[in-house]
Amino acid sequence: MKFWQRAQNAGFKIPELPTESRERTFPDTNCVILDGKLVASLIADQCKELGKGRKQPKLAAILAGEDPASQVYVGSKGKSFANVGFASETILIPSSEASSDKLIETIEKLNADVSVSGILLQLPLPNKMDEAAITARIKREKDVDGFLAANMGLLAIGNFKDTFLACTPFGVMVLLAAYGINPAGKNMVVVGRSNIVGKPMALLGISADSTVTVAHSRTKNLPEICRNADILIAAVGKRALITKEFVKPGSVVIDVGIHRDENGKISGDVAADVRYIASALTPVPGGVGPLTIAMLTMNTALAAWN
């Protein structure tokens, strides 16, 4: 598995799941639950074990503005790092003080700080700042989100020993591997073309010898294209867009979306009726979300150790 090369060099292994976990299904279906929360916990265990006697990884998260979702997300990352014995700090910059110069100055200080393994700039930024230009100031060696053009370029040319993989697509690949789902020779359809998920996911699929189609909101005949997928990855950001009419019987479906309704209920891009068609499906919550944080933790360890 090419995508696992850097992690393997640091001593990480694809998690081995007990048989009962690999065979657990959604109620009244034959659809296997792809338990991202379980796989993430096993990755966390490896981070904790491999960290013994090594340099302590440290993540510095920059949180500009007062976005509630960003505050919750950064807070959950801090808890995950503390649970495995890694260090983290959050640098809070209120909207009234947030400017491009202030953020770039903060990034440059963290670039020069040898105790900091990884830097995370939480998006979105306030005050209509140029997010791409500011993110680009992070050193490639500390880009544990895997968002920089340099790291994306290394992924595109297949250099897996030096790059950082974007955390969500990285987590999807680990999840498939943990459940023994081999993408080689399969048709993979990625619905979504963002730099954070869609594009790196497509590149990872290609590296795993899948035949990859990238679809999006302007794709014509989207249900027909999705029905061609052996592995369907929904990362389009539209609640319950993917219904059973989009899914080929027996396919594997990965739901990257996350939405919260007015009652606080969380759901994804994939409708509930898909579980009666697919052979395996990620739940929301408890699927891809926990893996994103687990892979950020691993990437920060890789930045510290190799």
C-alpha positions as CSV (number, residue, x, y, z in Angstrom):
1,M,0.0,0.0,0.0
2,K,1.8,3.1,-1.3
3,F,-0.2,5.5,0.8
4,W,1.0,3.8,4.0
5,Q,4.8,4.0,3.2
6,R,5.7,6.9,5.5
7,A,3.5,5.6,8.4
8,Q,5.1,2.2,8.0
9,N,8.6,3.7,8.2
10,A,7.7,5.2,11.6
11,G,6.4,1.8,12.9
12,F,2.6,2.2,12.3
13,K,0.5,-0.8,11.1
14,I,-2.9,-1.0,9.5
15,P,-5.2,-1.7,12.5
16,E,-6.4,-5.3,12.7
17,L,-10.0,-5.6,13.6
18,P,-11.7,-8.5,15.6
19,T,-14.0,-10.6,13.4
20,E,-17.1,-9.5,15.3
21,S,-16.3,-5.9,14.4
22,R,-15.6,-6.6,10.8
23,E,-18.9,-8.4,10.5
24,R,-21.2,-6.0,12.5
25,T,-24.1,-4.8,10.3
26,F,-26.8,-2.1,10.5
27,P,-30.0,-3.4,12.0
28,D,-32.2,-5.5,9.7
29,T,-29.6,-5.3,6.8
30,N,-26.6,-7.2,5.5
31,C,-24.7,-3.9,5.2
32,V,-21.4,-3.9,7.2
33,I,-20.8,-0.9,9.5
34,L,-17.5,0.7,8.7
35,D,-16.7,1.8,12.2
36,G,-14.4,4.8,11.9
37,K,-14.5,5.4,15.6
38,L,-13.1,2.0,16.3
39,V,-10.3,2.3,13.7
40,A,-9.4,5.8,15.0
41,S,-9.1,4.4,18.6
42,L,-6.7,1.8,17.3
43,I,-4.6,4.4,15.5
44,A,-4.6,6.4,18.8
45,D,-3.3,3.4,20.7
46,Q,-0.4,3.0,18.2
47,C,0.4,6.7,18.6
48,K,0.6,6.3,22.3
49,E,2.7,3.1,22.2
50,L,5.1,4.3,19.5
51,G,5.6,7.6,21.3
52,K,7.4,6.0,24.2
53,G,11.0,7.0,24.2
54,R,10.6,9.3,21.2
55,K,10.4,13.1,20.8
56,Q,7.0,14.3,21.9
57,P,5.0,15.5,18.9
58,K,3.4,19.0,19.3
59,L,0.6,20.6,17.3
60,A,0.1,24.3,17.2
61,A,-3.4,25.3,16.1
62,I,-4.1,28.9,15.1
63,L,-7.8,29.8,15.7
64,A,-8.7,33.2,14.3
65,G,-12.1,34.6,15.0
66,E,-15.0,33.2,17.0
67,D,-16.6,30.5,14.7
68,P,-18.3,28.1,17.1
69,A,-17.8,25.0,14.9
70,S,-14.1,25.8,14.7
71,Q,-13.8,26.2,18.4
72,V,-15.4,22.8,19.0
73,Y,-13.2,21.2,16.4
74,V,-9.9,22.6,17.7
75,G,-11.0,21.6,21.2
76,S,-11.6,18.0,20.2
77,K,-8.2,17.9,18.6
78,G,-6.6,19.1,21.8
79,K,-8.3,16.3,23.8
80,S,-7.2,13.7,21.3
81,F,-3.6,14.8,21.5
82,A,-3.7,14.8,25.3
83,N,-5.1,11.3,25.3
84,V,-2.1,9.8,23.5
85,G,0.5,11.9,25.4
86,F,1.2,14.4,22.6
87,A,1.4,18.2,23.2
88,S,-0.8,20.8,21.7
89,E,-1.4,24.5,22.0
90,T,-4.1,26.7,20.6
91,I,-3.3,30.3,19.7
92,L,-6.5,32.4,19.8
93,I,-6.7,35.5,17.7
94,P,-9.9,37.5,18.0
95,S,-11.5,38.8,14.9
96,S,-10.8,42.4,16.0
97,E,-7.0,41.6,15.9
98,A,-7.0,39.1,13.0
99,S,-5.2,40.4,9.9
100,S,-3.0,38.7,7.2
101,D,0.1,40.3,8.8
102,K,-0.8,39.0,12.2
103,L,-1.4,35.5,11.0
104,I,1.7,35.4,8.9
105,E,3.8,36.6,11.8
106,T,2.3,33.9,14.0
107,I,3.0,31.2,11.4
108,E,6.6,32.4,10.9
109,K,7.2,32.2,14.7
110,L,5.9,28.6,14.7
111,N,7.9,27.7,11.7
112,A,11.0,28.6,13.6
113,D,10.0,26.9,16.8
114,V,11.8,23.6,16.9
115,S,9.4,22.3,19.6
116,V,6.5,22.5,17.2
117,S,6.1,19.5,14.9
118,G,2.9,20.5,13.1
119,I,1.0,23.7,12.4
120,L,-2.8,23.8,11.8
121,L,-4.5,27.0,10.5
122,Q,-8.2,26.5,11.3
123,L,-10.4,27.6,8.5
124,P,-12.5,29.6,7.7
125,L,-10.7,32.8,8.5
126,P,-12.6,35.9,9.4
127,N,-12.4,39.3,7.7
128,K,-12.3,37.9,4.1
129,M,-8.6,37.1,4.3
130,D,-6.8,35.2,1.5
131,E,-6.8,31.8,3.1
132,A,-4.6,30.2,0.4
133,A,-1.9,32.8,0.6
134,I,-1.7,32.7,4.4
135,T,-1.8,28.9,4.5
136,A,1.0,28.8,2.0
137,R,3.4,30.4,4.6
138,I,3.4,27.2,6.7
139,K,6.6,25.2,6.2
140,R,5.9,22.0,4.1
141,E,7.6,19.9,6.9
142,K,5.0,21.2,9.4
143,D,1.9,21.0,7.1
144,V,0.2,18.2,9.0
145,D,-3.1,19.0,7.3
146,G,-1.6,18.1,3.9
147,F,-3.1,21.2,2.2
148,L,0.0,22.9,0.8
149,A,0.5,22.8,-3.0
150,A,4.0,21.2,-2.4
151,N,2.5,18.3,-0.4
152,M,-0.4,17.8,-2.9
153,G,2.2,17.8,-5.7
154,L,4.2,15.1,-4.0
155,L,1.0,13.1,-3.7
156,A,0.2,13.6,-7.4
157,I,3.6,12.3,-8.5
158,G,3.4,9.3,-6.1
159,N,6.1,10.4,-3.5
160,F,4.6,8.9,-0.4
161,K,7.7,8.8,1.8
162,D,8.0,12.6,2.1
163,T,4.5,14.0,1.8
164,F,1.7,14.6,4.3
165,L,-1.7,13.2,3.2
166,A,-4.8,15.3,3.7
167,C,-6.3,13.8,6.9
168,T,-9.8,12.9,5.7
169,P,-8.8,11.0,2.5
170,F,-6.0,9.4,4.5
171,G,-8.5,8.2,7.0
172,V,-10.8,6.8,4.3
173,M,-7.9,4.7,2.9
174,V,-7.0,3.4,6.3
175,L,-10.6,2.5,6.9
176,L,-10.9,0.5,3.7
177,A,-7.6,-1.3,4.4
178,A,-8.7,-2.1,8.0
179,Y,-11.8,-3.8,6.6
180,G,-9.9,-5.7,3.9
181,I,-11.5,-3.6,1.1
182,N,-8.9,-3.5,-1.7
183,P,-9.5,-0.6,-4.2
184,A,-7.3,-2.1,-6.9
185,G,-9.2,-2.7,-10.1
186,K,-12.4,-1.2,-8.7
187,N,-14.4,1.7,-10.0
188,M,-14.2,4.5,-7.5
189,V,-16.5,7.5,-7.8
190,V,-15.7,10.6,-5.7
191,V,-18.6,13.1,-5.5
192,G,-16.9,16.3,-4.6
193,R,-13.8,18.2,-5.9
194,S,-12.5,20.2,-3.0
195,N,-8.8,20.5,-2.3
196,I,-9.5,19.2,1.2
197,V,-11.2,15.9,0.3
198,G,-12.2,15.4,-3.3
199,K,-9.0,16.0,-5.2
200,P,-6.6,14.2,-2.8
201,M,-9.1,11.4,-2.5
202,A,-9.0,10.9,-6.2
203,L,-5.2,10.9,-6.3
204,L,-5.1,8.3,-3.5
205,G,-7.6,6.2,-5.4
206,I,-5.4,6.3,-8.5
207,S,-2.4,5.4,-6.4
208,A,-4.3,2.3,-5.2
209,D,-5.0,1.2,-8.8
210,S,-8.6,2.2,-8.8
211,T,-10.3,3.6,-11.9
212,V,-11.4,7.0,-10.5
213,T,-14.2,9.3,-11.6
214,V,-14.6,12.7,-10.0
215,A,-18.2,14.0,-10.0
216,H,-19.6,17.2,-8.5
217,S,-22.6,19.5,-8.3
218,R,-22.6,20.2,-12.1
219,T,-22.2,16.7,-13.2
220,K,-24.8,15.5,-15.6
221,N,-26.5,12.2,-15.0
222,L,-25.0,12.0,-11.5
223,P,-27.1,9.0,-10.3
224,E,-26.0,7.0,-13.4
225,I,-22.4,7.8,-12.8
226,C,-22.6,6.9,-9.1
227,R,-24.2,3.6,-9.9
228,N,-21.1,2.6,-11.8
229,A,-19.1,2.8,-8.5
230,D,-17.7,-0.2,-6.7
231,I,-16.6,2.3,-4.1
232,L,-18.6,5.5,-3.8
233,I,-17.3,8.4,-1.7
234,A,-19.7,11.2,-1.0
235,A,-18.0,14.5,-0.1
236,V,-20.3,17.0,-1.7
237,G,-21.7,18.8,1.3
238,K,-25.4,18.3,0.6
239,R,-27.5,16.5,3.2
240,A,-28.9,13.1,2.0
241,L,-28.0,13.7,-1.6
242,I,-26.9,10.1,-2.2
243,T,-30.0,7.9,-2.1
244,K,-30.4,4.3,-3.0
245,E,-31.0,5.3,-6.6
246,F,-27.4,6.4,-6.8
247,V,-26.0,3.1,-5.5
248,K,-25.1,-0.1,-7.2
249,P,-26.1,-3.2,-5.2
250,G,-23.2,-4.5,-3.2
251,S,-21.0,-1.4,-3.4
252,V,-19.0,0.2,-0.6
253,V,-20.2,3.7,0.4
254,I,-18.2,6.2,2.3
255,D,-20.0,9.2,3.7
256,V,-17.7,12.2,4.4
257,G,-20.5,14.7,4.9
258,I,-21.7,16.0,8.2
259,H,-24.8,18.2,8.8
260,R,-26.7,19.2,11.9
261,D,-30.4,20.0,11.7
262,E,-32.4,22.5,13.8
263,N,-32.9,19.7,16.4
264,G,-29.2,19.0,16.7
265,K,-29.5,15.7,14.8
266,I,-26.3,14.8,12.8
267,S,-26.5,13.2,9.4
268,G,-24.4,13.0,6.3
269,D,-24.4,13.3,2.5
270,V,-25.8,9.7,2.3
271,A,-29.5,8.9,2.9
272,A,-30.5,6.2,5.3
273,D,-32.0,4.0,2.6
274,V,-28.6,3.3,1.1
275,R,-27.8,0.7,3.8
276,Y,-30.4,-1.6,2.3
277,I,-28.4,-1.5,-1.0
278,A,-24.7,-1.2,-0.1
279,S,-22.5,-4.0,1.2
280,A,-20.7,-1.6,3.6
281,L,-21.3,1.9,4.8
282,T,-19.8,4.4,7.2
283,P,-22.2,5.7,9.9
284,V,-22.6,9.4,10.6
285,P,-21.5,10.2,13.3
286,G,-18.8,7.6,14.1
287,G,-17.5,7.1,10.6
288,V,-15.0,9.3,8.8
289,G,-15.1,12.1,11.4
290,P,-13.0,10.4,14.2
291,L,-10.6,9.2,11.5
292,T,-9.8,12.7,10.4
293,I,-8.6,13.6,13.9
294,A,-6.7,10.3,14.2
295,M,-4.8,11.0,11.0
296,L,-4.0,14.5,12.1
297,T,-2.5,13.0,15.2
298,M,-0.5,10.5,13.2
299,N,0.7,13.1,10.7
300,T,2.0,15.2,13.6
301,A,3.8,12.2,14.9
302,L,5.3,11.6,11.5
303,A,6.5,15.2,11.4
304,A,8.3,14.7,14.7
305,W,9.7,11.3,14.0
306,N,10.7,11.1,10.3
